[in-house]
Amino acid sequence: MEVTVNVPDELAAEARARGVAVKVYVEEVLARQAQQPETEAHRKSVGEVIDRILELRKGNTLGGLKVRDLIHEGRKY
């Protein structure tokens, strides 16, 4: 597989300043980003998902059934 990437001029300049090929520098940057712990944006999105789940729960009922009844029903099969 071959992938073509358009590298911003600033990134190419950083690579030249470090004295490495652009390809090697981009690989290093991607490797560092892959190893970084989860970002603030990721944590925020997790929080948003939790809020969405809690919102979807509101108003849902078992229609008068008890959890114990559902457990008993599951044991029949």
C-alpha positions as CSV (number, residue, x, y, z in Angstrom):
1,M,0.0,0.0,0.0
2,E,1.2,3.5,-0.8
3,V,0.0,6.5,1.1
4,T,0.6,10.1,-0.1
5,V,0.7,12.8,2.7
6,N,0.9,16.5,2.2
7,V,3.3,17.8,4.9
8,P,2.8,21.4,6.0
9,D,5.8,23.6,5.4
10,E,6.3,24.2,9.1
11,L,6.6,20.5,9.8
12,A,9.1,20.2,6.9
13,A,11.1,23.1,8.3
14,E,11.2,21.4,11.7
15,A,12.5,18.3,10.1
16,R,15.2,20.2,8.3
17,A,16.2,22.1,11.5
18,R,16.7,18.7,13.2
19,G,18.7,17.4,10.3
20,V,16.4,14.4,9.6
21,A,14.4,13.4,6.6
22,V,10.8,14.6,6.6
23,K,9.5,11.0,6.4
24,V,11.5,10.0,9.5
25,Y,10.4,13.1,11.4
26,V,6.7,12.5,10.6
27,E,7.0,8.9,11.7
28,E,8.6,10.1,15.0
29,V,5.8,12.6,15.6
30,L,3.1,10.0,14.9
31,A,4.8,7.5,17.2
32,R,4.9,10.1,20.0
33,Q,1.2,10.9,19.5
34,A,0.3,7.3,19.6
35,Q,2.1,6.8,22.9
36,Q,0.6,9.8,24.7
37,P,-2.0,9.2,27.3
38,E,-5.6,10.1,26.5
39,T,-6.1,13.8,25.8
40,E,-8.5,16.2,27.4
41,A,-10.7,16.1,24.3
42,H,-11.0,12.3,24.7
43,R,-11.9,12.6,28.3
44,K,-14.5,15.2,27.4
45,S,-16.0,13.0,24.8
46,V,-16.3,10.2,27.3
47,G,-18.1,12.5,29.7
48,E,-20.4,13.5,26.9
49,V,-21.2,9.8,26.2
50,I,-21.9,9.1,29.9
51,D,-24.3,12.1,30.0
52,R,-26.0,10.9,26.8
53,I,-26.5,7.4,28.3
54,L,-27.9,8.9,31.5
55,E,-30.3,11.0,29.4
56,L,-31.5,8.0,27.5
57,R,-32.3,6.1,30.7
58,K,-34.8,8.7,31.9
59,G,-38.4,7.6,31.7
60,N,-37.6,3.9,30.9
61,T,-39.3,1.4,33.1
62,L,-39.8,-2.3,33.3
63,G,-43.5,-1.9,32.9
64,G,-44.4,-3.1,36.4
65,L,-42.0,-6.0,36.4
66,K,-39.3,-6.5,39.0
67,V,-35.7,-7.4,38.3
68,R,-36.2,-10.6,40.2
69,D,-39.1,-11.6,37.9
70,L,-36.8,-11.1,34.9
71,I,-34.1,-13.2,36.4
72,H,-36.5,-15.9,37.1
73,E,-37.8,-15.7,33.5
74,G,-34.3,-16.1,32.2
75,R,-33.7,-19.2,34.3
76,K,-36.5,-21.0,32.5
77,Y,-34.5,-21.4,29.3
